[in-house]
Amino acid sequence: MSGKEHAIVKGGLTSRKRKKQILNTICFLLLAAASLTVIMPLWFMVSTALKSMDEIFTYPITWYPHNPIWSNFKDAWISADFTRWFFNSVFVAGFAILGGVLANSLVAYGFAKIRFPGRNILFTIILGTMMIPEFVTMIPQYVLYAKLGWVGTYLPLIVPQFMGSAYFIFMLRQFYASIPNSVIESAQMDGASHFCIWRKIMLPMAKPAIVTVVVLSFNWSWNDFLKPLLYLTDTKSFTLQIGLKIFVSQSNTQWNYLMAASCIVLLPIIIVFMCLQKYFTEGMNLGGAVKG
């Protein structure tokens, strides 16, 4: 290769490298701008929680508290029955996690590793239920639970969690399907039943997907407002989401207390996600269960 040709090739590589750097910079700026749309409301909530009412209504707006009032969190929490509502939410979310893991993982294992007549048809029907809006089934479900005498109890919030979720079944089935069948066959040769294989082999191998179910089940149950509002009738049995609404009506819109209470309610979700972030990211990769 002559010196001129070498210079042309080198110039081309440099140009492509420069274009790649520019593209990466643009992508970074776009992602940073998108992140601000999420971070700014969160920052505004925390900032407002640490301000006094006078500072909240000052003009121009202050983006950070000049004299943070940390006691707002304690005052907001004890000004309503948040402790009871907190444990009610933990109770409901705990059963949501338990039901989400047990029911969905067991059904997904059957669809992924057990051959039976009509398997594909049944799986297609389950996926089809994802197209039905939740509001369509809301009234029939309420009528059913009312006739069963479940309205006013936690049963309408707990029992459906053990009936399976189409999304979780699909996700776990995809994860199980990537596990080699040789693992199942080896266990069966040793005399293991399908239930034993699911419990001792599949669940540990599908840990990232199971953690994903845990995180999403907790998140959806913890943030659920409509179902507890429909089925819970006693103030003492309310969850935190309804409690916040009650707090708004009782506190004459004390915005600093409301934001402080909202921060406390949001904190468990952030803690759960941060602790399980590694497995959650792996679990969302539906095709990456086992390689090799």
C-alpha positions, 0 to 999 in steps of 0.5 A: 500500500502506497503512502497516499492510499495509507493516508486515505484509509487512515483519513477514512477511519478517523472520519468514521471515528469522529462521526461515531463520537458525535453520534455518541455525544448526541445520544448522551445529550438526548438521554440526559435530557430525557433523564431530566424529565424524570429527575426534575419532578422527583427533585421538586417533590423532595425540595418542597417536602423540606420547605416551609409553607411560606417558602413554597409560595415565594416568587420567584420559585426557589429550586432548593430549600434555604433552611431545610425542615427535616421535621416535616417528614415526622410531622406529616407521618404522625398527622395521620394513621400512616403507620397502620396504612404502611403495614396494610400496604406491606401485607397486600404487597407481600401476598402479591409477591408470593402469588406472583412468584408461585402461580406464574412460575409454576404455570410458565414451567408447564407451558415451557417444559411439559408437552400436553394437548392444546398447550399452544392454544391455551398459551395463545388464549392467555396472551389474548387476555392481555388485550382486554382492558382492565376497566372492562372486567372491573364491574363483573369482578366487583359483582362477583366479589360482592356476592362472595362477601369479599368486599370490605376485606383484602381477599379481592386484592390477594386472591387474584394474585394467585391466579396468574398474570399473562405478562408474567407467564409469558416472560417466565415461559420465555426464560424457562424455554432458554434453559436446555431440555437436557437439564430436565431430562437428566433430573427425570432420569434421577427420578425427579418429578416435575414439581421437584424440577421446578422447585429445585432446578428451574427456580434457582436458574431463573433467579433474574426472571423471578426477581423481575416478577418480585419487583414488578409485583411489588411496584404494581401492588404498592402503587395500586389505588383503584382496587383498594378504593373499590374493595376496602371500606374501613379506614383502618384497612386502607393502604397508603395510596388511599391514605394519601388521598385522605391526608390531602382532604384532611390537611387543607393542602399542606403541600410540604407535608403532602410531599414529605408523605409522598417521599416516604411512600415512594422510598420503599419502591426505590429501595427495592429497585436499587437492591435488586437492580442487577437481577431486574436488568438481567430478567428483562432480557427474555432470551438470556437465561442460559448460554452454552 
